[in-house]
Amino acid sequence: MRMGEGVEWGLHCCVTLGWLEDRAPVSIRRLAAWFDLPQEYLKKRLQALARAGILTSAPGVRGGWSLARPPERITVMEVVTALEGPLEPFQCTEIRRRGEGGRDAGGEFDQPCGISSMMRRAELAWRRELAGHTIADLMERAPAGARRTRRNYDRLVD
Amino acid sequence: MRMGEGVEWGLHCCVTLGWLEDRAPVSIRRLAAWFDLPQEYLKKRLQALARAGILTSAPGVRGGWSLARPPERITVMEVVTALEGPLEPFQCTEIRRRGEGGRDAGGEFDQPCGISSMMRRAELAWRRELAGHTIADLMERAPAGARRTRRNYDRLVD
């Protein structure tokens, strides 16, 4: 069970756009070259982030991509959900109701299945961690990355 | 991003085999009919659980499947991992090192990527919840399920 590669792309793009805030917008061509990613695939991921109100794009030759909100107000959870949909990997199809085992259950199945409830609580612990971190947190934890990013970007612009 | 249906099957089979401990082993034919599941697909899932030391199978006409350990000693995490592999959905391919952005990083990339570390910590919170619950916990939380299961099973045997 794997997330798509777009999650790594999206998170790195958000952090990078945060670091380059005063140089933004950043063109899709430059963002793709930044991480050596296929431009058209990356664009689809950025568009998903724009639909979620995380990124914004400006048209034109000097246009490109920027964060749509301050990085303090973009959680990792939002980025992941925009790219992967709701993080509820466990699939409950209510097999408890089916077949010979589920006969004559009376009102028992009015209650949620304990297995499903437990799996959902565990997923909630995961989502809570992702919701508790923002793009700003990730930016702050990598001061060397911020310096490298600005330095390399300014070299390109020159 | 979804777990396979086998996780629901495997967890319900473990709980059911726990409830039927004194009637076990339970034949694959009966377990499949219990939840109205395709017998051959279910068998592959049970074999994965046997390889992980969670279930055991006895051959012969009166053979079938049982828990290989007391249900207090089988965590939900073990069942999920046996069926899905390691729960590390986030894929880190180190795109930070690639392309124009990763140039002249010096020793920066000797440190783990902050994005990857944060995603792993969040996954750990999820796995910790799954590891903190056992098949015995799931059995205890559903006393009506235990009664229904034994009642329906004894009807079949009669």
Boltz contact constraints between the chains, C-beta under 6 A:
constraints:
  - contact:
      token1: [A, 1]
      token2: [B, 3]
      max_distance: 6.0
  - contact:
      token1: [A, 1]
      token2: [B, 84]
      max_distance: 6.0
  - contact:
      token1: [A, 1]
      token2: [B, 89]
      max_distance: 6.0
  - contact:
      token1: [A, 2]
      token2: [B, 89]
      max_distance: 6.0
  - contact:
      token1: [A, 2]
      token2: [B, 91]
      max_distance: 6.0
  - contact:
      token1: [A, 3]
      token2: [B, 1]
      max_distance: 6.0
  - contact:
      token1: [A, 3]
      token2: [B, 89]
      max_distance: 6.0
  - contact:
      token1: [A, 3]
      token2: [B, 90]
      max_distance: 6.0
  - contact:
      token1: [A, 8]
      token2: [B, 95]
      max_distance: 6.0
  - contact:
      token1: [A, 11]
      token2: [B, 115]
      max_distance: 6.0
  - contact:
      token1: [A, 12]
      token2: [B, 95]
      max_distance: 6.0
  - contact:
      token1: [A, 33]
      token2: [B, 99]
      max_distance: 6.0
  - contact:
      token1: [A, 33]
      token2: [B, 100]
      max_distance: 6.0
  - contact:
      token1: [A, 34]
      token2: [B, 99]
      max_distance: 6.0
  - contact:
      token1: [A, 34]
      token2: [B, 100]
      max_distance: 6.0
  - contact:
      token1: [A, 34]
      token2: [B, 101]
      max_distance: 6.0
  - contact:
      token1: [A, 35]
      token2: [B, 95]
      max_distance: 6.0
  - contact:
      token1: [A, 35]
      token2: [B, 98]
      max_distance: 6.0
  - contact:
      token1: [A, 35]
      token2: [B, 99]
      max_distance: 6.0
  - contact:
      token1: [A, 35]
      token2: [B, 101]
      max_distance: 6.0
  - contact:
      token1: [A, 36]
      token2: [B, 98]
      max_distance: 6.0
  - contact:
      token1: [A, 36]
      token2: [B, 99]
      max_distance: 6.0
  - contact:
      token1: [A, 84]
      token2: [B, 1]
      max_distance: 6.0
  - contact:
      token1: [A, 89]
      token2: [B, 1]
      max_distance: 6.0
  - contact:
      token1: [A, 89]
      token2: [B, 2]
      max_distance: 6.0
  - contact:
      token1: [A, 89]
      token2: [B, 3]
      max_distance: 6.0
  - contact:
      token1: [A, 90]
      token2: [B, 3]
      max_distance: 6.0
  - contact:
      token1: [A, 91]
      token2: [B, 2]
      max_distance: 6.0
  - contact:
      token1: [A, 95]
      token2: [B, 8]
      max_distance: 6.0
  - contact:
      token1: [A, 95]
      token2: [B, 12]
      max_distance: 6.0
  - contact:
      token1: [A, 95]
      token2: [B, 35]
      max_distance: 6.0
  - contact:
      token1: [A, 98]
      token2: [B, 35]
      max_distance: 6.0
  - contact:
      token1: [A, 98]
      token2: [B, 36]
      max_distance: 6.0
  - contact:
      token1: [A, 99]
      token2: [B, 33]
      max_distance: 6.0
  - contact:
      token1: [A, 99]
      token2: [B, 34]
      max_distance: 6.0
  - contact:
      token1: [A, 99]
      token2: [B, 35]
      max_distance: 6.0
  - contact:
      token1: [A, 99]
      token2: [B, 36]
      max_distance: 6.0
  - contact:
      token1: [A, 100]
      token2: [B, 33]
      max_distance: 6.0
  - contact:
      token1: [A, 100]
      token2: [B, 34]
      max_distance: 6.0
  - contact:
      token1: [A, 101]
      token2: [B, 34]
      max_distance: 6.0
  - contact:
      token1: [A, 101]
      token2: [B, 35]
      max_distance: 6.0
  - contact:
      token1: [A, 101]
      token2: [B, 152]
      max_distance: 6.0
  - contact:
      token1: [A, 103]
      token2: [B, 152]
      max_distance: 6.0
  - contact:
      token1: [A, 105]
      token2: [B, 148]
      max_distance: 6.0
  - contact:
      token1: [A, 108]
      token2: [B, 144]
      max_distance: 6.0
  - contact:
      token1: [A, 114]
      token2: [B, 138]
      max_distance: 6.0
  - contact:
      token1: [A, 114]
      token2: [B, 141]
      max_distance: 6.0
  - contact:
      token1: [A, 114]
      token2: [B, 142]
      max_distance: 6.0
  - contact:
      token1: [A, 115]
      token2: [B, 11]
      max_distance: 6.0
  - contact:
      token1: [A, 115]
      token2: [B, 138]
      max_distance: 6.0
  - contact:
      token1: [A, 118]
      token2: [B, 133]
      max_distance: 6.0
  - contact:
      token1: [A, 122]
      token2: [B, 126]
      max_distance: 6.0
  - contact:
      token1: [A, 122]
      token2: [B, 129]
      max_distance: 6.0
  - contact:
      token1: [A, 122]
      token2: [B, 130]
      max_distance: 6.0
  - contact:
      token1: [A, 125]
      token2: [B, 125]
      max_distance: 6.0
  - contact:
      token1: [A, 125]
      token2: [B, 126]
      max_distance: 6.0
  - contact:
      token1: [A, 125]
      token2: [B, 129]
      max_distance: 6.0
  - contact:
      token1: [A, 126]
      token2: [B, 122]
      max_distance: 6.0
  - contact:
      token1: [A, 126]
      token2: [B, 125]
      max_distance: 6.0
  - contact:
      token1: [A, 126]
      token2: [B, 126]
      max_distance: 6.0
  - contact:
      token1: [A, 129]
      token2: [B, 122]
      max_distance: 6.0
  - contact:
      token1: [A, 129]
      token2: [B, 125]
      max_distance: 6.0
  - contact:
      token1: [A, 130]
      token2: [B, 122]
      max_distance: 6.0
  - contact:
      token1: [A, 133]
      token2: [B, 118]
      max_distance: 6.0
  - contact:
      token1: [A, 138]
      token2: [B, 114]
      max_distance: 6.0
  - contact:
      token1: [A, 138]
      token2: [B, 115]
      max_distance: 6.0
  - contact:
      token1: [A, 141]
      token2: [B, 114]
      max_distance: 6.0
  - contact:
      token1: [A, 142]
      token2: [B, 114]
      max_distance: 6.0
  - contact:
      token1: [A, 144]
      token2: [B, 108]
      max_distance: 6.0
  - contact:
      token1: [A, 148]
      token2: [B, 105]
      max_distance: 6.0
  - contact:
      token1: [A, 152]
      token2: [B, 101]
      max_distance: 6.0
  - contact:
      token1: [A, 152]
      token2: [B, 103]
      max_distance: 6.0
